[in-house]
Amino acid sequence: MRKKSKKYGVTTDEIMDYLKENVPTHDDLKQFATKEDLKQFATKEDLGRMRSDIIDFVDKKLLDLKGDIIILMKTEDQKLLALIALLVQKNVISDREAKQVVKIDPFRQAHVYAKA
């Protein structure tokens, strides 16, 4: 009788018996689907069409999103211009300051200037 592993509690014979029962043989693997079998399900052309359809779908969604963002930005821009006009009207800011604010690019990175 073989000694059981202290760490795992099984013998080599038990491991070998398990492998004989559960590991597929070469003949078992031959029964799996072949490349020819898989061609019945999806050809390269099918996959190419699916890829193209997915890309078209994503492109359309991105364009829709871009349109939504543009509409939101135009609305916010109108609000900003109305606020600037109100601030000028109430003499909170000057015309020159208002023009400076309107010139600001909404996507430009903020610059931090260190005092020398």
RAMO-V850102 format. One record per residue. N is the residue number from 0. RES is the residue in one small letter. SS is DSSP state (h for helix, s for strand, l for the rest). NEAR is the number of other C-alpha atoms within 12 Angstrom. Layout:
N;RES;SS;NEAR  N;RES;SS;NEAR
//
This chain:
0;m;l;8  1;r;l;11  2;k;l;13  3;k;l;14  4;s;l;13  5;k;l;8  6;k;l;8  7;y;l;11  8;g;l;12  9;v;l;17  10;t;l;17  11;t;h;16  12;d;h;15  13;e;h;18  14;i;h;18  15;m;h;13  16;d;h;13  17;y;h;14  18;l;h;13  19;k;h;12  20;e;h;11  21;n;h;11  22;v;l;14  23;p;l;14  24;t;l;13  25;h;h;9  26;d;h;9  27;d;h;11  28;l;h;11  29;k;h;11  30;q;l;11  31;f;l;14  32;a;l;13  33;t;l;12  34;k;h;13  35;e;h;11  36;d;h;12  37;l;h;12  38;k;h;14  39;q;l;12  40;f;l;14  41;a;l;15  42;t;l;15  43;k;h;14  44;e;h;12  45;d;h;14  46;l;h;14  47;g;h;13  48;r;h;14  49;m;h;15  50;r;h;14  51;s;h;14  52;d;h;14  53;i;h;14  54;i;h;14  55;d;h;14  56;f;h;14  57;v;h;14  58;d;h;14  59;k;h;14  60;k;h;14  61;l;h;14  62;l;h;14  63;d;h;14  64;l;h;14  65;k;h;14  66;g;h;14  67;d;h;14  68;i;h;15  69;i;h;14  70;i;h;14  71;l;h;14  72;m;h;16  73;k;h;15  74;t;h;14  75;e;h;15  76;d;h;21  77;q;h;15  78;k;h;15  79;l;h;20  80;l;h;21  81;a;h;16  82;l;h;19  83;i;h;25  84;a;h;22  85;l;h;17  86;l;h;18  87;v;h;19  88;q;h;14  89;k;l;12  90;n;l;14  91;v;l;15  92;i;l;18  93;s;l;17  94;d;h;18  95;r;h;14  96;e;h;17  97;a;h;23  98;k;h;15  99;q;h;14  100;v;h;21  101;v;h;20  102;k;h;15  103;i;l;16  104;d;l;11  105;p;l;14  106;f;l;8  107;r;l;8  108;q;l;8  109;a;l;9  110;h;l;6  111;v;l;6  112;y;l;6  113;a;l;5  114;k;l;4  115;a;l;3
//
